[in-house]
Structures are given as C-alpha cells and as structure tokens.
Amino acid sequence: MSDPIRFYFQGQIQQVEDAAPTRTLLQHLREDRHCTGTKEGCAEGDCGACTVVIGELKQGKLELQSVNSCIQFLPTLDGKAVFTVEDLQQKNGDLHPVQQALVECHGSQCGFCTPGFAMSLWSLYLKKEDKTTPPCRKEIDETLSGNLCRCTGYRPIIDAAKRMGELPAAGFDRAAVSNSLQGLQRGEMFTYSADGQTFYAPRTLQQLAQVRADHPQATILAGSTDVGLWVTKQMRDLGDIIYVREVDDLLHISVRDGKLEIGAAVSLNDAYTAACQHYPDELTEMWQRFASQPIRNTGTLGGSVANGSPIGDSAPWMIALGSEIVLRSVHGQRVLLLENFYLDYMKKDMQPGEFVEALHIPLPKAGQQFRTYKLAKRYDQDISAVCAAFAITLDGDIVRNAHIAFGGMAATSRRAPLAEAALNGQVWNEASLKQAMALLAQDYTPLTDMRASNTYRMQTAQNLLRRFWLETRTTAPLTLQAVNVFASVTA
C-alpha cells in the first residue's frame, strides 16, 4: 500500500501522491509549485544555484542543513521541512538580513546564482543566531564551498556574510517547525509507489535486510549525491528504491575494541567530524576538501565506500589504516578488510541481498605515522587526480607495518605491495624512500584522462611519498607551516 509523501513547506503540511519516486525536489518546486526562485544550473549538485535548506528532527531537535535540491528525490523529504529563498522575506515585507546584506555589499550581478548563495548564507545565519561571535572567514568559505559564482566575484558575497550579522536580527520560529514535524514522524516503514516504481524507507535493520532480500535488484539510496546523477545525467531507470537513511541502526557512531564504528547512513560531515577527533592533523584538510558543504550534509561515508569509485577520496585513507567494512543480509553479518572489498573497476565483493551496515576504522596506535593528501585542479569541490594515504609504524627508526594506498592510480583504490615491502624492516631514511618511490612504478599503471596524464600521476604519487617522509622522518621532520601553503594564513 502506498503512503503519500508529507513535508512541511511555506507554513503548511504538503502532501504529494502522484510524483515519480525519482522526481527531484528542484523539479517539484519549479514545475509543480511554481516556486522559481530556486534555480537549475548543473543538475548534478555542483554549482549550488538550487540550494535549499532542509529541516529534520534528530533526537527531538530541529536540525537545519543546506542541500542541493537538484539531486534530492522527493520521497526522501517525507517527514522533513523544506525552505527556499521565497521563505526569507520577513512578515512585514522587509528583506531578510541575508538578502539586505547582499544588496548593500553589491553581492549580485546577473543574479542567477544569488538565491543559492542566499540560502547557504541563511543556513550559516541560523547556526550563528545564538552566538555572540560573527562567522569567521573559515566558516564563511566552508559554507559557500558549494556555490559557484560566474560574474559577481566572491569578495562582495563574503562581505555580505560578514555584514548580515550586523543588521537588525530576523527571528526564526524553530518551535513551530518542530511541532509541525512531530506529527509527520512515522513509526513504521514508509512505502511510496508511483509511475511503476516503489520507494521503500525501512526503519529498522531487520526491515532493511528483509526488503533487500525481497528486492535484490532494487537501487539502494543514501544521500543521493551519486545516485541522483544516474537520473539527472544518465537518464537511468532505477527501478525500485530502498532508502537507508531512516534506519536508526545505520546512524550510530561509537568507539569499541580500539575501532571507530560508523554506521553506513551517517552523513559525511558527521563521519568526518568523528574521524577528525582521533586524527585531527591527518584528516581535517581532507574533510574540508571532500566535495562541498551541501554534499557533505547529505552524502554518506558508507555510500562513498560502497560506490567503489577508483577516484573516491575516502577509500585510500581507510585502506591505509586497515579499516573494515561490515556487510549485512538476512543471513547475518560479514566483515571484510576494506582493501579486499574492491575486486576490479566498480566491482565489489558483495553478495545478492547484502548491503553496507557499518565501517570500522582503527584508532591511532603508538608510533604510528599517518598522512593523507589530495591533488586536484581546485582546492574545494573537485575530483582528485591523485589521492594518497600513507601509514607506517616506527620502531625507533625502523619501519613496521607500512601501508601505502592510492586513489586515481588504478581501477580501484588499492595498496602498493612492492613499495611497502621495500620499506618494511628498513631504516626510515632517504635510501629506503627512493627505493619505495621507484617501485611505485611497478605497483601502478595509471591512465591518462581529462584530470591528469599518466606521467603526472606517477610523478606526483612518488613525490607525495617523499613529502610523507619529509614530514615523518626521525630527524628534523617538516612542520605543518613548512608544507601547507594555507598554514601561515590560518595560524
């Protein structure tokens, strides 16, 4: 039996019963509700013109986050609140401080991208409304990382981000939204059918396992940051869809037996927040450079790993640390080393009816040296040409348990066995380093594509291993300020 999609929008509970399960929120806003303030630019979550803010109850508290409406399927909004640029105008007709600041600081020329910028800034405004300190430049940059401007330039928009908190405050009635959402929460699995497709949103791990067993060919959906493009760019028919982000058992983060356990439906932002508590110097930059704020708000670490892209940024560092992937089906649980999960290009060791339940990331060990690096044409929101991760344990100056993993160098993210063997048991010096660097050419045969040539990939991979040595050598290791161009700015 099909249930209607219910969500809070413009002060009322909205109900949708006849939209295709893969109809995007952007299409619904513009074509069905004629709310055309939200713009369509790239239709792949890259430009930010379609940015809206989604409100969701988490443990009884309203959480508001910016998302890309162009790749969010409408049924995923069930039980949530949707806010667009049309919601910013105050009841007396005045502009919201975010909008007024953009006007005063000349933050718009053609105006096409401006609604998306306004919504990203509004999400920041709400985060700072109870704080006495204005947003710092780092917070502003991260907030705007998913919004591209082609004509105005970022300086006046950043000025507006600073200015908005200086204007007379505009309130936001969180209680009213929370109360409305309370009545939309479902205790049972949400099932929605239309246009020959069915969307399942189970609530428990047992329900998910059973639905997966009953529909082994269904598409598993988490944050829609990749699957959404299968529809908007590849025009693929997804068939039935199983949505996993309502399963409480997949939303946990815990530490147990020396490992950080992250449920498969935990958002990228929450997952990296947890990982960076244990690896602050090693993973914070990777977190900042992984996609954009709206993508990190909706995408999941479990989905990123399950996708198995050879240029994914999470798999290399997780492989280097010896992480495990937990698979689940109606037949029980199966645990694999993540490096053994990837068989070939986009091929994984996943049996029919299985899905990703969790990831186990080892915590830091005594003597361990760990780093991860990303090379891309842009600092923010870009696909890696090369992603490198290195982990070794130093016994004095002797290398033990060397793990070298790269993305962008092969058909999968994988380790470098010859280079590792050349390091294990050797003194951590330039001689052993050079031998390992040379052997990388036998461990990998990278391709040439639009992001980089095979020569560039190999040379930079070798140079990144040298950088790792320079930062971790036992004599005069280089400091962060010596190797990071941004360190002197933020120090």
Legacy VTK file of the C-alpha trace (Angstrom):
# vtk DataFile Version 3.0
C-alpha trace
ASCII
DATASET POLYDATA
POINTS 491 float
0.000 0.000 0.000
1.378 3.391 -0.996
1.604 6.249 1.501
1.635 9.918 0.417
4.796 12.000 0.733
4.281 14.556 3.510
6.531 17.504 4.286
6.395 20.991 5.791
6.617 23.823 3.265
5.673 27.523 3.457
3.993 27.121 6.825
1.798 24.184 5.858
1.908 20.405 5.608
2.134 19.458 1.932
1.119 16.098 0.527
2.224 14.500 -2.764
0.782 11.268 -4.125
1.443 11.085 -7.850
5.057 12.174 -8.437
7.583 9.646 -9.716
9.909 8.436 -6.913
12.856 9.881 -8.844
11.292 13.307 -9.319
13.703 15.763 -7.759
12.838 18.402 -5.212
14.000 21.061 -7.677
11.594 19.822 -10.345
8.770 19.750 -7.827
9.478 23.286 -6.616
9.769 24.871 -10.038
7.317 22.865 -12.144
4.668 21.737 -9.667
4.618 24.557 -7.111
5.928 27.314 -9.418
8.444 28.462 -6.817
11.028 29.565 -9.344
13.382 31.395 -7.004
15.368 28.153 -6.743
17.398 27.860 -9.953
18.612 24.953 -12.037
22.236 25.218 -13.118
24.172 21.969 -13.386
21.592 19.415 -12.175
24.395 17.443 -10.526
24.965 19.133 -7.162
27.988 21.087 -8.327
27.033 24.746 -8.831
24.756 25.496 -5.857
22.136 27.517 -7.774
19.468 25.106 -6.493
20.485 25.279 -2.818
17.654 24.995 -0.295
17.616 24.289 3.434
16.099 21.119 4.834
14.875 20.816 8.415
14.804 17.436 10.130
14.067 16.250 13.641
17.012 14.405 15.140
16.555 13.141 18.678
13.712 15.634 19.062
15.781 18.622 17.990
15.385 20.516 14.728
18.491 20.329 12.554
18.757 22.615 9.506
21.190 21.980 6.655
21.803 23.292 3.151
21.323 20.732 0.377
21.264 20.577 -3.414
17.618 20.236 -4.406
18.531 19.136 -7.940
19.601 15.655 -6.822
17.298 15.037 -3.855
14.430 12.708 -4.738
11.063 13.900 -3.478
10.206 10.861 -1.273
13.364 11.461 0.797
11.690 14.667 2.058
8.953 12.732 3.841
8.707 13.966 7.432
11.044 16.897 6.842
10.748 20.662 6.264
11.766 22.481 3.089
12.836 26.131 2.985
13.557 28.077 -0.196
14.538 31.636 -0.991
10.823 32.551 -1.046
10.751 31.903 2.714
13.352 34.545 3.575
11.199 37.667 3.217
10.002 38.819 6.641
6.327 39.094 7.530
6.367 42.896 7.309
7.719 42.705 3.774
11.314 43.626 4.649
14.234 41.736 3.253
15.916 39.211 5.479
19.318 40.381 6.806
20.972 37.881 4.466
19.247 39.446 1.467
19.770 43.005 2.707
23.475 42.345 3.211
23.793 41.024 -0.351
22.129 44.221 -1.602
24.259 46.561 0.498
27.515 44.767 -0.368
26.691 44.512 -4.094
26.773 40.725 -3.898
24.836 40.104 -7.101
25.251 40.931 -10.784
23.330 38.601 -13.078
21.543 37.228 -10.008
21.172 33.661 -11.247
23.330 32.144 -8.512
22.196 34.596 -5.827
19.238 32.589 -4.429
21.572 29.657 -3.817
24.100 31.903 -2.095
21.318 33.424 -0.012
20.164 30.007 1.188
23.691 28.886 2.071
24.216 32.133 3.969
20.846 31.688 5.697
21.957 28.271 6.959
25.063 29.966 8.404
22.935 32.792 9.823
20.802 30.267 11.711
23.872 28.496 13.084
25.218 31.783 14.432
21.983 33.370 15.665
22.531 32.347 19.297
26.230 33.161 19.289
27.872 36.487 20.081
30.781 35.997 17.676
30.302 36.588 13.944
31.264 33.865 11.451
34.987 33.694 10.765
36.431 33.540 7.259
36.917 29.773 7.501
33.249 29.242 8.371
32.171 31.503 5.513
34.399 29.749 2.989
33.149 26.313 4.031
29.525 27.482 3.896
29.960 28.821 0.363
32.110 25.937 -0.908
29.190 24.516 -2.885
28.107 27.787 -4.516
29.756 28.851 -7.768
29.673 32.480 -8.926
30.498 33.237 -12.538
30.217 37.026 -12.695
29.933 38.832 -9.346
33.083 37.557 -7.691
33.305 36.247 -4.156
34.636 39.291 -2.332
31.288 41.161 -2.070
29.489 37.906 -1.190
31.963 37.264 1.612
31.468 40.863 2.702
27.730 40.176 2.844
28.354 37.113 5.013
30.131 39.367 7.499
27.562 42.150 7.213
24.394 40.062 7.728
25.012 39.645 11.454
25.374 43.409 11.930
21.853 44.155 10.673
18.707 44.004 12.843
18.074 40.361 13.621
15.347 38.305 11.994
13.872 35.548 14.124
13.093 32.009 13.095
10.353 30.058 14.877
12.041 26.718 15.410
9.365 25.570 17.826
6.584 25.962 15.258
8.502 23.937 12.683
9.422 21.273 15.236
5.822 20.939 16.356
4.650 20.524 12.772
7.268 17.881 12.073
6.365 15.915 15.193
3.075 14.964 13.611
4.795 13.785 10.410
7.111 11.237 12.001
6.342 7.642 11.060
6.738 4.676 13.340
6.662 2.135 10.522
8.326 1.710 7.154
7.384 4.365 4.616
6.330 2.885 1.263
5.531 5.103 -1.688
4.548 3.903 -5.174
4.021 5.874 -8.366
4.952 5.702 -12.037
5.649 1.962 -11.828
8.265 2.315 -9.077
8.192 1.752 -5.339
10.245 3.658 -2.776
10.899 1.808 0.490
12.174 3.595 3.590
12.599 0.945 6.307
13.046 1.973 9.936
14.960 -0.987 11.351
17.910 -3.103 10.316
15.671 -6.164 10.164
13.197 -4.407 7.865
16.047 -3.271 5.623
17.523 -6.764 5.406
14.146 -8.249 4.523
13.288 -5.610 1.925
16.737 -6.076 0.380
16.209 -9.846 0.265
12.790 -9.415 -1.330
14.100 -6.870 -3.860
17.762 -7.734 -4.570
17.746 -5.697 -7.789
16.440 -2.528 -6.145
18.690 0.535 -6.012
19.982 1.358 -2.540
19.809 5.095 -1.906
21.501 7.072 0.868
22.484 10.698 0.234
21.672 10.681 -3.498
24.901 12.564 -4.258
25.866 9.892 -6.791
22.627 8.024 -7.489
20.888 11.327 -8.180
23.184 11.852 -11.159
22.248 8.462 -12.546
18.826 10.015 -13.144
19.619 13.663 -13.966
22.620 12.949 -16.215
22.405 9.340 -17.355
18.596 9.133 -17.531
18.724 5.691 -15.927
15.673 3.794 -14.713
16.460 2.931 -11.099
13.602 0.501 -10.657
12.511 0.121 -7.048
14.454 2.137 -4.467
15.459 1.256 -0.908
16.248 4.368 1.152
18.538 3.654 4.120
18.789 6.976 5.934
15.760 6.324 8.138
17.317 3.212 9.685
18.429 4.174 13.198
20.853 1.240 13.397
22.794 2.714 10.464
23.099 6.169 12.052
25.273 5.338 15.039
28.843 6.405 15.791
30.716 4.611 18.573
34.153 3.513 19.738
34.615 -0.143 20.528
37.592 -2.502 20.749
40.049 0.111 19.545
37.994 0.999 16.466
35.737 3.856 15.464
32.473 2.359 14.201
30.465 4.495 11.785
27.057 3.401 10.559
26.579 3.268 6.806
23.928 6.023 6.762
25.927 8.557 8.806
26.476 11.751 6.795
29.931 12.615 5.508
30.060 15.648 7.785
29.219 13.639 10.889
31.549 10.796 9.884
34.499 13.101 9.271
33.739 15.022 12.461
34.115 11.763 14.381
37.215 10.629 12.477
38.910 14.009 12.897
38.514 13.800 16.660
41.022 10.943 16.513
43.064 12.118 13.508
42.788 15.944 13.629
46.018 16.858 11.829
45.809 13.987 9.366
42.200 14.213 8.146
40.919 17.770 8.668
42.123 19.071 5.307
40.715 16.014 3.514
37.384 16.677 5.228
37.392 20.307 4.085
38.278 19.332 0.515
35.817 16.460 0.210
33.102 17.841 -2.075
31.116 20.814 -0.718
29.107 21.605 2.387
25.704 20.623 0.882
27.138 17.374 -0.488
28.756 16.525 2.842
25.447 17.266 4.578
23.614 14.598 2.576
26.223 12.175 1.252
27.335 9.278 3.463
30.691 7.680 4.140
29.084 4.277 3.707
27.705 5.258 0.324
31.046 6.679 -0.783
32.802 3.422 0.088
30.051 1.208 -1.354
30.147 3.155 -4.608
33.707 1.923 -5.134
34.887 4.729 -7.384
38.628 4.478 -8.143
38.885 8.234 -7.574
36.954 8.338 -4.300
38.758 10.235 -1.537
37.716 8.167 1.480
38.808 4.665 0.476
42.587 5.334 0.284
42.983 6.620 3.835
40.651 3.995 5.225
42.596 1.252 3.436
45.889 2.680 4.704
44.585 2.457 8.276
43.413 -1.136 7.810
39.690 -0.344 8.039
36.963 -2.956 7.762
33.604 -2.922 6.021
30.624 -4.647 7.647
28.105 -6.213 5.254
24.644 -7.384 6.313
21.875 -9.545 4.837
19.050 -11.711 6.162
21.680 -14.431 6.569
23.740 -12.387 9.014
26.826 -10.222 9.091
30.078 -10.432 7.138
33.216 -8.399 7.884
35.954 -7.750 5.311
39.083 -5.690 5.175
38.113 -2.753 3.003
41.053 -3.406 0.673
39.585 -6.861 -0.086
36.136 -5.438 -0.819
37.233 -3.962 -4.154
37.710 -6.639 -6.825
38.020 -4.629 -10.049
36.704 -1.462 -11.630
33.320 -0.812 -9.962
33.174 -4.480 -8.879
32.828 -5.306 -5.193
32.722 -8.441 -3.084
29.040 -8.035 -2.312
26.640 -10.961 -2.468
22.988 -10.725 -3.570
20.859 -9.273 -0.803
23.802 -7.663 1.017
24.195 -4.024 1.937
26.768 -1.999 3.866
25.977 -1.849 7.579
28.999 -0.068 9.049
32.674 0.786 8.780
35.360 0.043 11.364
38.282 2.484 11.439
41.251 1.613 13.683
42.188 4.259 16.229
45.734 5.713 16.387
48.457 3.419 17.679
51.700 4.215 19.446
54.467 5.037 16.989
52.087 5.289 14.041
52.646 7.959 11.395
49.687 8.639 9.106
49.008 11.219 6.407
46.610 11.665 3.505
46.930 14.023 0.531
44.706 15.136 -2.324
45.779 16.572 -5.681
43.083 18.269 -7.760
42.725 21.284 -10.029
40.590 23.123 -7.462
41.001 23.243 -3.703
37.288 22.821 -2.979
34.718 20.514 -4.516
36.841 18.795 -7.148
37.587 15.230 -8.134
41.074 14.026 -7.290
43.694 13.368 -9.922
45.656 11.526 -7.233
44.642 10.771 -3.650
47.332 9.285 -1.434
47.362 7.820 2.062
50.360 6.515 3.980
50.542 4.800 7.356
53.659 3.325 8.973
54.683 2.359 12.482
58.153 3.466 13.518
60.088 1.200 15.875
62.822 3.699 16.627
63.855 4.497 13.078
62.783 1.126 11.624
59.623 0.931 9.510
56.997 -1.624 10.510
53.592 -2.362 9.004
53.842 0.030 6.044
50.520 0.713 4.311
50.515 2.744 1.091
47.201 3.324 -0.690
46.294 5.458 -3.696
43.147 6.532 -5.480
43.310 7.609 -9.123
46.222 5.290 -9.877
44.384 2.070 -10.792
40.947 0.584 -11.473
40.303 0.597 -7.730
41.713 2.304 -4.673
44.420 -0.149 -3.635
47.701 -0.674 -1.863
51.261 -0.726 -3.219
52.680 -4.126 -2.138
56.142 -3.781 -3.692
56.777 -0.327 -2.276
55.508 -1.467 1.129
57.797 -4.495 1.108
60.757 -2.258 0.281
60.067 -0.200 3.415
59.184 -2.844 5.981
62.127 -3.650 8.232
64.227 -0.839 6.772
65.561 2.347 8.297
63.238 5.272 7.542
65.787 7.229 5.527
66.171 8.657 2.058
67.718 5.495 0.655
64.737 3.314 1.563
62.408 6.097 0.474
63.936 6.256 -3.013
63.669 2.512 -3.440
59.977 2.593 -2.494
59.357 5.555 -4.798
60.863 3.658 -7.726
58.775 0.567 -7.019
55.538 2.571 -7.227
56.055 2.418 -10.996
55.650 -1.361 -10.765
52.734 -1.245 -8.336
50.596 1.028 -10.540
49.950 1.714 -14.227
47.878 4.913 -14.129
45.773 6.155 -17.036
45.713 9.484 -18.827
42.380 11.305 -18.751
40.983 14.825 -18.554
42.189 15.262 -14.979
45.830 14.267 -15.421
48.301 12.382 -17.577
49.741 9.050 -16.515
53.180 10.686 -16.239
51.851 13.388 -13.922
50.055 10.854 -11.777
53.116 8.690 -11.311
55.477 11.583 -10.643
53.169 13.208 -8.124
52.448 9.875 -6.427
56.173 9.387 -5.932
56.595 12.971 -4.751
53.755 12.593 -2.244
55.565 9.615 -0.733
58.632 11.852 -0.427
56.516 14.534 1.241
55.291 11.938 3.723
58.896 11.067 4.534
59.835 14.726 4.934
57.002 15.180 7.422
57.687 11.996 9.419
61.450 11.385 9.205
63.067 10.901 12.584
65.483 13.796 12.112
64.146 17.348 11.584
60.680 16.488 10.250
58.974 19.357 8.444
56.223 21.164 10.318
52.743 21.910 9.013
53.748 25.531 8.375
56.572 24.314 6.143
54.445 22.155 3.838
50.991 23.762 3.772
50.528 26.991 1.840
47.424 27.845 3.907
49.044 27.255 7.295
50.674 30.678 7.515
47.345 32.321 6.681
45.324 30.444 9.310
47.991 30.209 12.016
LINES 1 492
491 0 1 2 3 4 5 6 7 8 9 10 11 12 13 14 15 16 17 18 19 20 21 22 23 24 25 26 27 28 29 30 31 32 33 34 35 36 37 38 39 40 41 42 43 44 45 46 47 48 49 50 51 52 53 54 55 56 57 58 59 60 61 62 63 64 65 66 67 68 69 70 71 72 73 74 75 76 77 78 79 80 81 82 83 84 85 86 87 88 89 90 91 92 93 94 95 96 97 98 99 100 101 102 103 104 105 106 107 108 109 110 111 112 113 114 115 116 117 118 119 120 121 122 123 124 125 126 127 128 129 130 131 132 133 134 135 136 137 138 139 140 141 142 143 144 145 146 147 148 149 150 151 152 153 154 155 156 157 158 159 160 161 162 163 164 165 166 167 168 169 170 171 172 173 174 175 176 177 178 179 180 181 182 183 184 185 186 187 188 189 190 191 192 193 194 195 196 197 198 199 200 201 202 203 204 205 206 207 208 209 210 211 212 213 214 215 216 217 218 219 220 221 222 223 224 225 226 227 228 229 230 231 232 233 234 235 236 237 238 239 240 241 242 243 244 245 246 247 248 249 250 251 252 253 254 255 256 257 258 259 260 261 262 263 264 265 266 267 268 269 270 271 272 273 274 275 276 277 278 279 280 281 282 283 284 285 286 287 288 289 290 291 292 293 294 295 296 297 298 299 300 301 302 303 304 305 306 307 308 309 310 311 312 313 314 315 316 317 318 319 320 321 322 323 324 325 326 327 328 329 330 331 332 333 334 335 336 337 338 339 340 341 342 343 344 345 346 347 348 349 350 351 352 353 354 355 356 357 358 359 360 361 362 363 364 365 366 367 368 369 370 371 372 373 374 375 376 377 378 379 380 381 382 383 384 385 386 387 388 389 390 391 392 393 394 395 396 397 398 399 400 401 402 403 404 405 406 407 408 409 410 411 412 413 414 415 416 417 418 419 420 421 422 423 424 425 426 427 428 429 430 431 432 433 434 435 436 437 438 439 440 441 442 443 444 445 446 447 448 449 450 451 452 453 454 455 456 457 458 459 460 461 462 463 464 465 466 467 468 469 470 471 472 473 474 475 476 477 478 479 480 481 482 483 484 485 486 487 488 489 490
